[in-house]
Amino acid sequence: MLFPAGRIHVHRSVLLCDSILVPDLVQAFDLYLQGNWGEIDSFQSLMNDVALASGEAVTGKYKSSAGTEFWIRKEGNTTHVILPKYKETCSLRIAL
């Protein structure tokens, strides 16, 4: 583990998304905490590396096994798992 995750907040839209499974989240978190930022460009990767030293936000972009993109972002002492802003919904599980 390269850095502590702190408090973890998984956004409701991620939890309700049929195409993001728990193994997808576990795999992404494992990569993220090791400094593998997923599917970001080299500039953002460098910015993340600098942010680790300065305590600024660090963002990783990952895809589920079904191809749904989600982000992991640490700000302060909280790590958020969110859907990208341009994709605020996906196929949702509805329990009746």
ChimeraX attribute file (.defattr): number of C-alpha atoms within 10 A of each C-alpha:
attribute: neighborCount
match mode: 1-to-1
recipient: residues
	/A:1	10
	/A:2	10
	/A:3	10
	/A:4	11
	/A:5	18
	/A:6	13
	/A:7	11
	/A:8	14
	/A:9	14
	/A:10	14
	/A:11	12
	/A:12	11
	/A:13	17
	/A:14	21
	/A:15	16
	/A:16	17
	/A:17	17
	/A:18	15
	/A:19	20
	/A:20	21
	/A:21	15
	/A:22	11
	/A:23	11
	/A:24	17
	/A:25	20
	/A:26	11
	/A:27	12
	/A:28	23
	/A:29	19
	/A:30	12
	/A:31	16
	/A:32	24
	/A:33	15
	/A:34	12
	/A:35	18
	/A:36	16
	/A:37	25
	/A:38	17
	/A:39	14
	/A:40	13
	/A:41	10
	/A:42	10
	/A:43	9
	/A:44	15
	/A:45	19
	/A:46	10
	/A:47	14
	/A:48	20
	/A:49	15
	/A:50	14
	/A:51	14
	/A:52	15
	/A:53	8
	/A:54	9
	/A:55	13
	/A:56	15
	/A:57	17
	/A:58	22
	/A:59	22
	/A:60	24
	/A:61	21
	/A:62	22
	/A:63	17
	/A:64	17
	/A:65	12
	/A:66	11
	/A:67	10
	/A:68	18
	/A:69	18
	/A:70	22
	/A:71	21
	/A:72	24
	/A:73	21
	/A:74	23
	/A:75	14
	/A:76	13
	/A:77	12
	/A:78	15
	/A:79	20
	/A:80	18
	/A:81	24
	/A:82	21
	/A:83	22
	/A:84	14
	/A:85	9
	/A:86	6
	/A:87	11
	/A:88	10
	/A:89	13
	/A:90	16
	/A:91	12
	/A:92	13
	/A:93	12
	/A:94	8
	/A:95	5
	/A:96	3
